[in-house]
């Protein structure tokens, strides 16, 4: 592990995650899009902060992740990296930022690292992107893969249904994971697949498999922060556990504030100069 400031917890790196898998320690990851939450999540001990293209649905009110731009991802990455001291920060490469050519992928991944100051990038897809992953890794850019349900391909899938439900697709996904790991990927997100496949994949590759709706046997878990805090209420996937209902609590707090303002109860003498 890399050393952090004196008295601080050691910095999480890609090597840290590999060592955690080797020791059987589970990795806790969450999404993050801004400086405020980056500090809160980092201080709470989250190992990996993913600046996900899910910012489109969570923060921008869009129906899919497809519309997010490179400039927007760079902006959100920069906000998060300024707030995180311990956690490994990974930035999503958005739709069409890496699919057109390896040169595009290298240029855009470089932007996330140079301008957004992330420590790794994530891209969706399997064996078809092995040359891209290998080239990025050769350039010194750590790559996290993403298999199973890949949201950038939602218009091709036509549905958010569970992936890997038949033997052929399960075998193909395991082969994809092995190929990504062989190409240099340091970890792989595995989304919305049967728990048995999550277990099989974690056993099949030497790099951490971080599940989201992939059962309890993966090397770690990731959720969208707004989902697990009960702030995003448009829908609740089966794999989300809500640890709080902050949408309700925030609404109540704001309602109390509005009432106090309208009734003249805020500010009080103690809150005035």
PEMOJO-V545868 format. One record per residue. N is the residue number from 1. D_CENTER is the distance of its C-alpha to the mean C-alpha in Angstrom with 1 decimal. Layout:
N_D_CENTER, N_D_CENTER
This chain:
1_21.3, 2_21.8, 3_23.8, 4_22.7, 5_25.2, 6_28.2, 7_27.5, 8_23.7, 9_21.4, 10_20.8, 11_17.9, 12_15.1, 13_15.2, 14_14.5, 15_18.0, 16_17.1, 17_14.6, 18_17.3, 19_19.8, 20_18.0, 21_18.1, 22_21.7, 23_22.6, 24_21.0, 25_18.8, 26_15.7, 27_12.3, 28_10.7, 29_7.0, 30_5.8, 31_4.4, 32_7.4, 33_9.8, 34_13.1, 35_15.3, 36_16.6, 37_13.6, 38_12.4, 39_15.8, 40_15.9, 41_12.7, 42_13.8, 43_17.3, 44_16.5, 45_15.4, 46_11.6, 47_11.2, 48_7.7, 49_6.2, 50_3.2, 51_5.7, 52_4.9, 53_8.3, 54_8.3, 55_10.1, 56_12.9, 57_13.4, 58_12.5, 59_14.2, 60_16.5, 61_17.9, 62_17.6, 63_17.9, 64_15.3, 65_12.7, 66_15.6, 67_17.3, 68_14.8, 69_16.6, 70_16.1, 71_17.9, 72_15.6, 73_12.5, 74_14.7, 75_15.8, 76_12.6, 77_11.5, 78_15.0, 79_14.9, 80_12.0, 81_13.6, 82_16.9, 83_15.9, 84_14.2, 85_16.9, 86_15.8, 87_12.1, 88_10.8, 89_8.9, 90_7.1, 91_7.7, 92_7.6, 93_11.2, 94_12.4, 95_15.1, 96_18.3, 97_17.1, 98_17.5, 99_19.4, 100_22.7, 101_23.5, 102_22.5, 103_24.0, 104_21.7, 105_18.6, 106_20.1, 107_21.0, 108_17.7, 109_15.6, 110_18.4, 111_18.0, 112_14.4, 113_15.8, 114_19.2, 115_18.7, 116_15.1, 117_15.7, 118_12.3, 119_13.0, 120_11.3, 121_10.0, 122_8.4, 123_10.8, 124_11.8, 125_15.2, 126_17.6, 127_21.0, 128_21.6, 129_19.1, 130_20.5, 131_22.7, 132_19.9, 133_17.8, 134_21.1, 135_22.1, 136_19.0, 137_19.3, 138_23.0, 139_22.4, 140_20.5, 141_16.9, 142_14.6, 143_12.7, 144_9.9, 145_11.0, 146_9.9, 147_12.9, 148_14.5, 149_13.7, 150_12.4, 151_12.3, 152_13.8, 153_16.7, 154_17.4, 155_20.8, 156_21.8, 157_21.0, 158_22.4, 159_20.7, 160_17.6, 161_19.7, 162_18.7, 163_18.8, 164_20.8, 165_23.6, 166_26.4, 167_27.5, 168_27.4, 169_23.8, 170_22.8, 171_24.7, 172_23.2, 173_19.6, 174_20.8, 175_22.6, 176_19.6, 177_17.6, 178_20.8, 179_21.2, 180_17.7, 181_18.3, 182_21.9, 183_20.8, 184_18.9, 185_15.2, 186_14.3, 187_11.8, 188_10.7, 189_8.3, 190_11.1, 191_11.0, 192_14.1, 193_16.9, 194_19.8, 195_19.6, 196_22.2, 197_20.3, 198_17.3, 199_20.1, 200_21.8, 201_18.9, 202_18.1, 203_21.8, 204_22.2, 205_20.0, 206_20.2, 207_16.5, 208_14.0, 209_12.7, 210_9.7, 211_10.5, 212_9.6, 213_13.2, 214_14.5, 215_16.9, 216_17.7, 217_18.6, 218_15.4, 219_14.8, 220_11.9, 221_9.9, 222_6.6, 223_7.4, 224_7.3, 225_9.4, 226_12.1, 227_12.6, 228_13.2, 229_15.4, 230_17.3, 231_16.9, 232_15.9, 233_19.0, 234_19.5, 235_18.6, 236_17.3, 237_16.0, 238_17.9, 239_15.0, 240_14.2, 241_16.2, 242_17.1, 243_18.0, 244_19.7, 245_21.1, 246_20.5, 247_21.4, 248_24.8, 249_25.2, 250_24.3, 251_26.7, 252_29.4, 253_29.1, 254_29.4, 255_32.2, 256_34.0, 257_33.6, 258_35.1, 259_37.9, 260_38.8, 261_38.9, 262_41.1, 263_43.3, 264_43.8, 265_42.3, 266_39.8, 267_40.3, 268_42.8, 269_45.4, 270_43.2, 271_40.3, 272_42.8, 273_44.5
